[in-house]
Amino acid sequence: MKINYRRLLLVGFGAVVLFLTGHAFAQESQPPNPTLESLLTGARDAVGPDQISTTLVLFFLLTTLSLAPAILVMTTSFTRIIVVLGFLRQAMATQQSPPNQVLVGLALFLTFFIMGPTYQRVYDEALTPYMSREISAQQALEAGLKPIREFMFRQVREKDLALFLNIAGRDQPESEDDIPTTVLMPAFVLSELRVAFQIGFVIYIPFLIIDMVVASTLMAMGMMMLPPVFVSLPFKIVMFVLADGWYLVVQMLVSGFQQ
């Protein structure tokens, strides 16, 4: 079948003209663009999700999506889990096995499992009443932060809290409600890193003993040119499998957040 390129060109040109004309009429019929101050005022006075401007909803949605990884790392058990799994892979000296995708996926699933009760409370106490127009956006934010703050307070050290309170120049708080979230979050991350490094040290010890035994044996046999890591790796894997290492590591990580 022969294609009439001239006719296709005319049809495409007509479609472009119609689109531009309709876009121009749409712009003339639209009200003037609202300012950021008016959008924020409308969001503060809104009592339901349908009373917030679409532009502001999209802005909040994009901001939340861009900050979601940081929120996940800063306020959940993900930090401790991924650091411990990284120490475990380095101690076994298995290079890229398991790969990063597997470790991150396992850390995410464990995080969802551990944080399930907390986020269920957020859904029941904040999101559901807000969608039902029972509370305002500000009240929903405060109600949603409460379970997350309680989770972080159970894991944070008083010493780390005192450090960031001192840096922020705040007085000694009388209760947990007097501690702002901006102080609680970095203190929580610092405490999680401390616990993760402690667990990593304990994980390193048995693998380090195997490396030392294999290196001493090879040196006694005069095999100076044979890298000890090549010989010790199978023994590490066998010991880890026989001891049901993955079960023990996951049990230790999950039980540490249920205390």
Backbone hydrogen bonds, N-H to C=O, Kabsch-Sander energy under -0.5 kcal/mol:
donor,donor_aa,acceptor,acceptor_aa,energy
5,Y,3,I,-1.2
8,L,4,N,-1.9
9,L,5,Y,-2.2
10,L,6,R,-2.2
11,V,7,R,-2.4
12,G,8,L,-2.5
13,F,9,L,-2.4
14,G,10,L,-2.4
15,A,11,V,-2.1
16,V,12,G,-2.0
17,V,13,F,-2.2
18,L,14,G,-2.4
19,F,15,A,-2.3
20,L,16,V,-2.6
21,T,17,V,-2.4
22,G,18,L,-2.5
23,H,19,F,-2.5
24,A,20,L,-2.1
25,F,21,T,-2.3
26,A,22,G,-2.2
27,Q,23,H,-2.1
28,E,24,A,-1.9
29,S,25,F,-1.9
30,Q,26,A,-1.1
39,L,35,T,-2.0
40,L,36,L,-2.5
41,T,37,E,-2.2
42,G,38,S,-2.2
43,A,39,L,-2.1
44,R,40,L,-2.1
45,D,41,T,-1.7
46,A,42,G,-0.6
51,Q,48,G,-1.5
52,I,49,P,-1.0
57,V,53,S,-2.3
58,L,54,T,-2.5
59,F,55,T,-2.1
60,F,56,L,-2.7
61,L,57,V,-2.6
62,L,58,L,-2.7
63,T,59,F,-2.2
64,T,60,F,-2.5
65,L,61,L,-2.4
66,S,62,L,-2.1
67,L,63,T,-1.7
68,A,64,T,-0.9
71,I,67,L,-2.7
72,L,68,A,-2.7
73,V,69,P,-2.1
74,M,70,A,-2.7
75,T,71,I,-1.9
76,T,72,L,-0.6
78,F,72,L,-0.5
79,T,76,T,-0.5
81,I,77,S,-1.8
82,I,78,F,-2.6
83,V,79,T,-1.9
84,V,80,R,-2.2
85,L,81,I,-2.4
86,G,82,I,-1.8
87,F,83,V,-2.2
88,L,84,V,-2.3
89,R,85,L,-2.0
90,Q,86,G,-2.0
91,A,87,F,-2.5
92,M,88,L,-1.9
93,A,89,R,-1.0
94,T,89,R,-1.3
97,S,94,T,-1.2
103,L,99,P,-2.0
104,V,100,N,-2.9
105,G,101,Q,-2.2
106,L,102,V,-2.7
107,A,103,L,-2.6
108,L,104,V,-2.4
109,F,105,G,-2.4
110,L,106,L,-2.4
111,T,107,A,-2.1
112,F,108,L,-2.7
113,F,109,F,-2.1
114,I,110,L,-2.7
115,M,111,T,-3.0
116,G,112,F,-0.6
119,Y,115,M,-2.7
120,Q,116,G,-1.9
121,R,117,P,-1.6
122,V,118,T,-1.6
123,Y,119,Y,-2.0
124,D,120,Q,-2.4
125,E,121,R,-3.0
126,A,122,V,-1.8
127,L,122,V,-1.8
128,T,123,Y,-2.7
130,Y,126,A,-1.7
131,M,127,L,-2.7
132,S,128,T,-1.5
133,R,130,Y,-1.5
134,E,129,P,-3.0
135,I,129,P,-0.8
137,A,46,A,-0.8
140,A,136,S,-2.2
141,L,137,A,-2.3
142,E,138,Q,-2.2
143,A,139,Q,-2.5
144,G,140,A,-2.4
145,L,141,L,-1.9
146,K,142,E,-1.2
148,I,144,G,-0.8
149,R,145,L,-2.8
150,E,146,K,-2.1
151,F,147,P,-2.0
152,M,148,I,-2.2
153,F,149,R,-2.6
154,R,150,E,-1.4
155,Q,151,F,-0.7
155,Q,152,M,-0.8
156,V,152,M,-1.9
161,L,157,R,-2.0
162,A,158,E,-2.7
163,L,159,K,-1.7
164,F,160,D,-1.9
165,L,161,L,-2.3
166,N,162,A,-2.1
167,I,163,L,-2.1
168,A,164,F,-2.3
169,G,166,N,-0.7
170,R,165,L,-2.5
178,D,175,S,-1.1
179,I,176,E,-1.4
183,V,180,P,-0.9
184,L,180,P,-1.9
185,M,181,T,-2.5
187,A,183,V,-1.3
188,F,184,L,-2.4
189,V,185,M,-2.2
190,L,186,P,-2.3
191,S,187,A,-2.1
192,E,188,F,-2.3
193,L,189,V,-2.4
194,R,190,L,-1.9
195,V,191,S,-2.3
196,A,192,E,-2.5
197,F,193,L,-2.3
198,Q,194,R,-1.8
199,I,195,V,-2.4
200,G,196,A,-2.4
201,F,197,F,-2.0
202,V,198,Q,-1.8
203,I,199,I,-2.2
204,Y,200,G,-1.9
205,I,201,F,-1.2
207,F,203,I,-0.8
208,L,204,Y,-2.5
209,I,205,I,-2.1
210,I,206,P,-1.7
211,D,207,F,-2.0
212,M,208,L,-2.3
213,V,209,I,-2.4
214,V,210,I,-2.5
215,A,211,D,-2.5
216,S,212,M,-2.4
217,T,213,V,-2.2
218,L,214,V,-2.5
219,M,215,A,-2.1
220,A,216,S,-2.3
221,M,217,T,-1.7
222,G,219,M,-0.9
223,M,218,L,-2.3
224,M,222,G,-1.6
230,F,227,P,-1.0
231,V,227,P,-0.8
232,S,228,P,-2.7
233,L,229,V,-1.6
235,F,231,V,-0.7
236,K,232,S,-2.4
237,I,233,L,-2.4
238,V,234,P,-2.5
239,M,235,F,-2.5
240,F,236,K,-2.6
241,V,237,I,-2.5
242,L,238,V,-2.8
243,A,239,M,-2.0
244,D,241,V,-1.4
245,G,240,F,-3.0
248,L,244,D,-1.9
249,V,245,G,-2.8
250,V,246,W,-2.4
251,Q,247,Y,-2.5
252,M,248,L,-2.3
253,L,249,V,-2.3
254,V,250,V,-2.8
255,S,251,Q,-2.4
256,G,252,M,-1.3
257,F,253,L,-0.6
257,F,254,V,-1.2
258,Q,255,S,-0.8
